[in-house]
Amino acid sequence: MTLLTEVSITDLSHDGRGVAHGADGKALFVAGALPGETVRVRIVKRSRHFDEGKVEDILVRSPQRIEPRCPHFGTCSGCSLQHLPAAAQIAAKQEVLAGNFERIGKVAPQRWLEPLSGEPWGYRRKGRLSVKWVAKKDKVLVGFREDNPRFVADLSQCHTLLPQVGLRLAELGALIGSLDARADIAQIEIAAGDDTVALTLRHLKPLSAADRDALVAFAQRHDLAILLQPGGPDSVAPLWPSAPALSFRIPEFDLDIAFRPLDFIQVNGGMNLRMIHHALELLQPAEQDRVLDLYCGLGNFTLPLARRVAGVAGVEGDAALVARAHDNARRNGIGNAQFFAADLAADQRDSAWARMAWDKLLLDPPRSGAAAVLDYLPRKGTDRIVYVSCHPGSLARDAGRLVNQHGFTLVAAGVMDMFPHTAHVESIALFER
């Protein structure tokens, strides 16, 4: 489809695209365009309710537009906002959150929290890179997907990944291209602790001895850990060194949290430390409090809370993460934290932890939100809630329910730039009964 049209961009969508409207009011979403710009657009997709396009020429340029740092911006789908300054990015994300509160939840915070932001480059300590052997190019591509997810972006570097990996994508591609198994390696999972950077290679066929030797040499040269995954998650095993240890420290609470390469951890390590401090400041845990932490994962909030309160319980659907949270409590000398494995998308009102009395509640749900939990929680006596969200729509929906059905006030809300240069909106909200 090659239709070109000239439009004025009036807004920024939730996914970082410019928004324009035709004479008939139909929305056009334009990748690479900013509010205030007049652009010539190539229409790439039409649908009944909206069209999609890409910028061909910028006729009137936004004063906010900057030159993207990454040479692959616009091709790789990993970032969508590098053409906007970091301060403008976080302001746009707050507007997205405010719009969702108004439109979906029919609520508004009494006050907006100062946006939480940090280092915008080299922050990604967790990620999944696609790997593709392209015979016609005699080359292995290592990178994120293009806008068209059928294709792997041909990346030489990535400035949002931690530098130990992001600046070595070309070397990784050359390494894999030299292997006998170059057509059988499908992805690389990145996981970095404070002291170790681990790469887990998903391979579809067994690796030869020569391939293993080449991978070990690369790991030793660049101070990396290499693990192999020939099957499902349980098949992951270290290649070099024999027992790599992954962990991250939370100095404010004297904690060291161990994890495995495929475990969920917050992608942005520096922002995670700031977020934990921020969340506990809002929750105001007291020595006598009992706190319930739902969707607790490895205990990212549960274990810091245990340092401040009489008792805390963490609930998580992934039993393996719950086991690791138990282990982390023991290795940090914590005896007042309990952990439970439970499917929080199902009705858990008869579970022992749901029937207990809790002074305060912390929620950190997945993108789908905490709707099922709010059918039976919070119970009487829980007067303060901190809700950490990775999706503004589900937070807005749940905020409406807490305010309009459970009698809480949305005291404060704000955004946290966990994923700079992307349209991902991480946010936090405080509710008081």
C-alpha positions, 0 to 999 in steps of 0.5 A: 500500500503506497498511498501518501497523505499530508496530515497534522499530528495532534496527539501522542497515542498510548504506544508512542505513535502520533495521532491525526484525524481525517475530515471524516474524523477517522483516526490515523496512527503515525509511527515516528510523528510527534504532536505539533508536526505536519507530516507526509505519511505512507498509509500501511494499513487500513481498518474500519475504525482507524488507519496506520501509517509511517512518516515519509517526510516531516514538513513542520518539525516539533520543537521537541524533536531530537535526533535518536541515539540509536541508528536502528530507531524506526526499524527495531521495535524495541523503542518508540520514543527516542525522538522525544527528550526523556523529560517529555517522554515521562510527561507524555506517560503521565498524560496517558495515565491521567487519561485512563483514570478519567476515561476508564476509572472515572477517578482522579488522584488528589495529587500527582506524585513527582515522576520517578526517573533514572538513567535512560541508557544501558538500563535493561538487565533482562531481555530476550533477543531473537536469533536468525540465520539468514543464508542469503546474507551469510549472516546471523541476526541478533536483536529484537523484532522489527515492527513487522514481527516476522523479521528480526532487526539487523542490529549492531548495537542496542543502547538500552541494553546493559553495555556488556551485551548491548554493545556486543550484538555484532560480536554475538552475531559473528560468534553464532554465525561461526558455529555449526549450530548457527541455524539452530539457535533461536533466541538468547535470554539476557539476565544480569545480576549485580556481579554476573551477566548471563546469556541463556541460548535456546538451541533446537539441536545438540551442540557440537564440542567445537561449538561449546568450546567457542561459546566458552571462549567467548564467555571467558573473553568477555566475563559472561556466563553462558547457559544452554536451554535445549528444551523447556525452562527446566532444561537450562544448564550452565556451560560456563562457569559451572555454577554462575550465581545471579543476585541483586542487592537492595542496600537500603534493606540489607538484602541480597536477592538470588534468582535464576536466569529465566526468573522474572525480575524488574528489567531496570535495576536502578529504577527497581531500587528507587521504586521499592523505596518509593512504594514503602514511603507511600505505604508507611509500614509501621513496626506493628503492621501486618502487610499482604503483598500480592503478586510478590514474585521473588519477594521484591517488595515482601522482603524489604517490608519484612525489615519494617513490619511485624509480619508480611505474607507474599502470594504469587502464582508461580510456585518456582518463584515462591520457592525462591522467595522462601530461599531468599528469606532464609539466606537473608535471615528473615523469619517474619515473612510467609509465602504462598503459591496461589492462582490470583486470577481464581477466587482465593477468598477461602485461602488462609492468607485471604481470611487473615487480618491485614493492616496494609496491602501492596499490589503489583499485578501483571498487565491484566490487573487485580480485578479477581482479587478485588472481589474479596479484598481488601477486607475490613481493617485494611485502610491503606493500599499501594498499587504498582502497575505495568498497565495504565488501563487495568490500574484505572479500572481497578482504581475505579472499583476501589474508589466506587465500590470499596470506599477508598480515596485515590490519594496520589498517583504517578508514573515511573520511567521503568522503560525509557524510550519505550511507550511502556507506562509503569505507575504507582497509586496510593489509596486510603479508606 
